[in-house]
Amino acid sequence: MQALGKTLSTLNGQRPFRYLVNGSVATGVHFVVLVFSMQVLNWSSAGAANGFAAIFGIATSFMGSRYYVFKHSRETAASQITKFLMLYFCIALLHALVLLIWTDHYQFNYVVGFAVATMMQLMLSYWGNKILVFRV
């Protein structure tokens, strides 16, 4: 058990691991809101529901990125929020577009479409956050 604790402590010190933890939490929030919108609120458009859910996922992602993943950034909060929102607005549009085409146009399963869009988001957001937003 002590070895597991030491391993987790070592991993937690590495930015890619923290990024994956933060991204998993933010993706979970995004997905829960998407499923809630589709199944409880009975939204007819997966694209619209995904766009709505993205707001919650993005907010979670920013807080985790600022205070957990890129915690040593010297950028001001105002600067980070502005750049982060611009980056994530573009990524959210891409994510919503993928789901709109995948589910609404081709009638494929929205859960699979969400996974495809999220893989694209994963790559774009890490690069964008590291290079453009938090500059570490």
Buried (B, 14 or more C-beta within 10 A) or exposed (E): EEEEEEEEEEEEEEBEBBBBBBBEBBBEBBBEBBBBBBEEEEBEBBBBBBBBBBEBBBBBBBEBBBEBBBEEBEBEEEBBBEBBBEBBEEBBEBBBBBBBBBBBEEEBEBEEBBEBBBEEBBEBBBEBBBEEBBBB
